[in-house]
Amino acid sequence: MYSTTTNVTVGTVGTGGKVVNGMMATAYPNPFDQHTLIIYTISKPAEVGASIVDITGRELYSIPTESKDAGKHEIDWNAANLAAGIYYVRLTIDGQVETLRLIKAGK
């Protein structure tokens, strides 16, 4: 059974699970049917970019790298025209790439 949210800590995690230099990201709902909201919070201003790829690595959606202020940011991804399956969000924060798995149910 899948949980309704998936959380990923992006950045360096120190002992005790504290985020040392980074960001927290989540996708909700996940699994999703038509669209999902990718929410990330960065602790300091950073250059941030994102792309969504399918299981073969084919890029489906891209947001160019741009300066973002510290705080909460959202990406609303509409995947209504895509088949059910596993997709990945690649978040790039100041050149460091981290991945969040998305599960599309239905269709």
TORTI-746384 format. One record per atom (N, C-alpha, C): x, y, z; residue in one letter; residue number from 1. Coordinates in Angstrom, 3 decimals. Layout:
BEGIN
X	Y	Z	a	NUM
...
***
This chain:
BEGIN
0.841	-1.179	0.000	m	1
0.000	0.000	0.000	m	1
0.882	1.236	0.000	m	1
0.496	2.237	-0.766	y	2
1.258	3.473	-0.867	y	2
0.726	4.493	0.123	y	2
1.621	5.339	0.593	s	3
1.179	6.431	1.453	s	3
0.633	7.554	0.574	s	3
-0.097	8.473	1.177	t	4
-0.674	9.567	0.397	t	4
0.314	10.693	0.157	t	4
1.423	10.726	0.865	t	5
2.450	11.725	0.600	t	5
3.806	11.053	0.577	t	5
4.723	11.648	-0.133	t	6
6.104	11.191	-0.157	t	6
6.968	12.381	0.196	t	6
7.812	12.233	1.196	n	7
8.693	13.319	1.602	n	7
10.128	12.964	1.280	n	7
10.848	13.930	0.782	v	8
12.256	13.744	0.473	v	8
13.016	14.914	1.054	v	8
14.084	14.652	1.760	t	9
14.956	15.714	2.233	t	9
16.024	15.922	1.187	t	9
16.126	17.136	0.702	v	10
17.099	17.455	-0.327	v	10
18.193	18.274	0.319	v	10
19.416	17.857	0.166	g	11
20.541	18.534	0.781	g	11
21.281	17.557	1.673	g	11
22.134	18.072	2.503	t	12
22.908	17.235	3.401	t	12
22.148	17.047	4.698	t	12
22.012	15.821	5.110	v	13
21.313	15.527	6.356	v	13
22.353	15.122	7.388	v	13
22.361	15.824	8.508	g	14
23.301	15.527	9.567	g	14
22.767	14.443	10.484	g	14
23.532	14.075	11.476	t	15
23.077	13.083	12.426	t	15
21.854	13.608	13.146	t	15
20.935	12.735	13.466	g	16
19.705	13.147	14.116	g	16
18.640	13.578	13.120	g	16
18.914	13.475	11.791	g	17
17.919	13.766	10.782	g	17
17.648	15.233	10.543	g	17
18.497	16.121	10.980	k	18
18.285	17.551	10.746	k	18
18.823	17.941	9.377	k	18
18.117	18.806	8.696	v	19
18.586	19.297	7.409	v	19
19.663	20.333	7.669	v	19
20.845	20.102	7.116	v	20
21.964	21.000	7.353	v	20
21.995	22.126	6.331	v	20
21.852	21.813	5.046	n	21
21.941	22.862	4.025	n	21
20.916	22.622	2.944	n	21
19.683	22.766	3.243	g	22
18.906	22.354	2.116	g	22
17.473	22.737	2.054	g	22
16.736	21.743	1.706	m	23
15.389	21.921	1.255	m	23
14.582	20.706	1.657	m	23
13.291	20.922	1.841	m	24
12.373	19.821	2.064	m	24
11.402	19.805	0.892	m	24
11.117	18.632	0.332	a	25
10.205	18.537	-0.809	a	25
9.184	17.442	-0.566	a	25
7.991	17.642	-1.103	t	26
6.934	16.649	-1.010	t	26
6.048	16.754	-2.245	t	26
5.318	15.699	-2.545	a	27
4.330	15.724	-3.620	a	27
3.010	15.260	-3.025	a	27
1.952	16.009	-3.305	y	28
0.648	15.646	-2.771	y	28
-0.422	15.944	-3.802	y	28
-1.304	15.029	-4.100	p	29
-1.290	13.659	-3.609	p	29
-0.242	12.827	-4.340	p	29
0.157	11.761	-3.750	n	30
1.092	10.810	-4.341	n	30
0.858	9.460	-3.684	n	30
0.222	8.517	-4.389	p	31
-0.116	8.484	-5.796	p	31
-1.185	9.517	-6.156	p	31
-1.218	9.853	-7.460	f	32
-2.169	10.840	-7.951	f	32
-2.829	10.319	-9.217	f	32
-3.941	10.967	-9.613	d	33
-4.672	10.535	-10.796	d	33
-4.445	11.488	-11.969	d	33
-4.822	12.750	-11.834	q	34
-4.705	13.723	-12.921	q	34
-3.529	14.686	-12.743	q	34
-3.382	15.217	-11.537	h	35
-2.292	16.162	-11.286	h	35
-1.819	16.013	-9.843	h	35
-0.616	16.512	-9.624	t	36
-0.033	16.499	-8.286	t	36
0.665	17.833	-8.046	t	36
0.750	18.207	-6.810	l	37
1.401	19.454	-6.423	l	37
2.745	19.116	-5.787	l	37
3.811	19.611	-6.390	i	38
5.159	19.416	-5.869	i	38
5.487	20.667	-5.073	i	38
5.694	20.500	-3.785	i	39
5.935	21.616	-2.874	i	39
7.343	21.475	-2.322	i	39
8.118	22.539	-2.425	y	40
9.457	22.493	-1.837	y	40
9.724	23.789	-1.089	y	40
10.489	23.649	-0.034	t	41
10.867	24.784	0.799	t	41
12.376	24.837	0.864	t	41
12.937	26.002	0.550	i	42
14.384	26.170	0.644	i	42
14.693	27.140	1.777	i	42
15.770	26.863	2.470	s	43
16.114	27.634	3.669	s	43
16.883	28.920	3.369	s	43
17.390	29.030	2.142	k	44
18.130	30.238	1.758	k	44
17.929	30.448	0.262	k	44
18.156	31.653	-0.247	p	45
18.028	31.868	-1.689	p	45
18.927	30.895	-2.456	p	45
18.415	30.410	-3.607	a	46
19.167	29.413	-4.366	a	46
18.748	29.454	-5.827	a	46
19.604	28.897	-6.675	e	47
19.286	28.673	-8.075	e	47
18.580	27.323	-8.143	e	47
17.316	27.316	-8.593	v	48
16.502	26.101	-8.576	v	48
15.941	25.828	-9.964	v	48
16.013	24.576	-10.382	g	49
15.405	24.121	-11.626	g	49
14.754	22.780	-11.374	g	49
13.872	22.372	-12.260	a	50
13.199	21.088	-12.079	a	50
12.880	20.476	-13.433	a	50
12.859	19.160	-13.462	s	51
12.375	18.452	-14.638	s	51
11.655	17.203	-14.159	s	51
10.706	16.752	-14.970	i	52
9.982	15.521	-14.675	i	52
10.273	14.566	-15.812	i	52
10.668	13.352	-15.455	v	53
11.034	12.342	-16.446	v	53
10.225	11.079	-16.206	v	53
10.087	10.281	-17.279	d	54
9.419	8.991	-17.117	d	54
10.443	7.945	-16.695	d	54
10.008	6.712	-16.585	i	55
10.876	5.641	-16.077	i	55
12.076	5.373	-16.990	i	55
11.980	5.770	-18.278	t	56
13.096	5.567	-19.205	t	56
14.075	6.743	-19.195	t	56
13.726	7.814	-18.444	g	57
14.581	8.993	-18.388	g	57
14.209	10.070	-19.393	g	57
13.151	9.849	-20.169	r	58
12.698	10.835	-21.157	r	58
12.076	12.030	-20.432	r	58
12.581	13.224	-20.733	e	59
12.082	14.430	-20.076	e	59
10.707	14.797	-20.629	e	59
9.747	15.000	-19.704	l	60
8.375	15.332	-20.072	l	60
8.028	16.779	-19.780	l	60
8.694	17.361	-18.807	y	61
8.364	18.697	-18.335	y	61
9.622	19.303	-17.743	y	61
9.831	20.583	-17.990	s	62
11.050	21.221	-17.494	s	62
10.775	22.651	-17.047	s	62
11.398	23.041	-15.967	i	63
11.391	24.423	-15.503	i	63
12.847	24.875	-15.489	i	63
13.189	25.882	-16.270	p	64
14.581	26.344	-16.322	p	64
15.067	26.800	-14.944	p	64
16.355	26.674	-14.736	t	65
16.963	27.124	-13.487	t	65
16.812	28.632	-13.356	t	65
16.343	29.052	-12.172	e	66
16.208	30.477	-11.894	e	66
16.396	30.727	-10.406	e	66
16.661	31.969	-10.076	s	67
16.850	32.344	-8.673	s	67
15.514	32.291	-7.939	s	67
15.524	31.660	-6.778	k	68
14.340	31.583	-5.924	k	68
14.709	32.099	-4.541	k	68
13.798	32.839	-3.949	d	69
13.991	33.306	-2.580	d	69
13.777	32.150	-1.615	d	69
14.296	32.301	-0.402	a	70
14.038	31.319	0.638	a	70
12.538	31.254	0.874	a	70
12.042	30.078	1.202	g	71
10.620	29.921	1.490	g	71
9.995	28.784	0.713	g	71
8.674	28.780	0.686	k	72
7.890	27.710	0.078	k	72
7.589	28.027	-1.384	k	72
7.739	27.008	-2.244	h	73
7.476	27.131	-3.669	h	73
6.674	25.909	-4.119	h	73
5.873	26.068	-5.180	e	74
5.018	24.981	-5.649	e	74
5.108	24.823	-7.157	e	74
4.971	23.567	-7.600	i	75
4.859	23.230	-9.017	i	75
3.603	22.368	-9.134	i	75
2.627	22.835	-9.902	d	76
1.398	22.071	-10.121	d	76
1.549	21.339	-11.448	d	76
1.722	20.012	-11.398	w	77
1.978	19.228	-12.607	w	77
0.721	18.493	-13.030	w	77
0.234	18.807	-14.219	n	78
-0.932	18.150	-14.787	n	78
-0.449	17.020	-15.692	n	78
-0.732	15.781	-15.301	a	79
-0.287	14.612	-16.050	a	79
-1.478	13.833	-16.602	a	79
-2.596	14.516	-16.817	a	80
-3.830	13.857	-17.254	a	80
-3.652	13.088	-18.565	a	80
-2.773	13.553	-19.436	n	81
-2.601	12.913	-20.742	n	81
-1.556	11.788	-20.727	n	81
-1.016	11.465	-19.566	l	82
0.018	10.425	-19.476	l	82
-0.536	9.131	-18.891	l	82
0.097	8.036	-19.240	a	83
-0.296	6.721	-18.730	a	83
0.056	6.582	-17.256	a	83
-0.629	5.679	-16.592	a	84
-0.291	5.357	-15.205	a	84
1.138	4.823	-15.168	a	84
1.843	5.109	-14.084	g	85
3.207	4.610	-13.958	g	85
4.024	5.433	-12.989	g	85
5.325	5.195	-13.025	i	86
6.278	5.872	-12.150	i	86
6.929	7.015	-12.929	i	86
6.991	8.171	-12.291	y	87
7.650	9.343	-12.851	y	87
8.585	9.906	-11.786	y	87
9.567	10.672	-12.204	y	88
10.532	11.246	-11.270	y	88
10.664	12.754	-11.476	y	88
10.699	13.472	-10.365	v	89
11.002	14.898	-10.390	v	89
12.476	15.028	-10.048	v	89
13.216	15.703	-10.886	r	90
14.627	16.003	-10.615	r	90
14.706	17.469	-10.235	r	90
14.991	17.729	-8.981	l	91
15.152	19.096	-8.490	l	91
16.639	19.418	-8.457	l	91
17.000	20.552	-9.026	t	92
18.384	21.000	-9.013	t	92
18.445	22.264	-8.176	t	92
19.207	22.191	-7.087	i	93
19.336	23.308	-6.164	i	93
20.815	23.660	-6.067	i	93
21.168	24.850	-6.569	d	94
22.569	25.284	-6.591	d	94
23.486	24.203	-7.147	d	94
23.038	23.548	-8.233	g	95
23.855	22.547	-8.913	g	95
23.761	21.141	-8.366	g	95
23.123	20.953	-7.232	q	96
22.983	19.625	-6.635	q	96
21.644	19.032	-7.065	q	96
21.662	17.815	-7.618	v	97
20.445	17.183	-8.125	v	97
19.923	16.156	-7.130	v	97
18.636	16.243	-6.851	e	98
17.951	15.277	-6.001	e	98
16.684	14.826	-6.724	e	98
16.182	13.645	-6.369	t	99
15.067	13.049	-7.082	t	99
13.919	12.713	-6.141	t	99
12.706	12.946	-6.621	l	100
11.480	12.616	-5.902	l	100
10.644	11.721	-6.805	l	100
10.200	10.561	-6.298	r	101
9.411	9.626	-7.097	r	101
7.927	9.959	-7.009	r	101
7.259	9.948	-8.167	l	102
5.822	10.186	-8.251	l	102
5.154	8.942	-8.821	l	102
3.974	8.618	-8.319	i	103
3.229	7.453	-8.800	i	103
1.905	7.931	-9.362	i	103
1.719	7.744	-10.675	k	104
0.451	8.111	-11.305	k	104
-0.426	6.875	-11.397	k	104
-1.589	6.962	-10.777	a	105
-2.579	5.869	-10.826	a	105
-3.623	6.216	-11.877	a	105
-4.381	5.264	-12.290	g	106
-5.458	5.542	-13.246	g	106
-4.960	5.716	-14.660	g	106
-5.889	5.951	-15.574	k	107
-5.707	6.061	-17.023	k	107
-4.852	4.988	-17.579	k	107
***
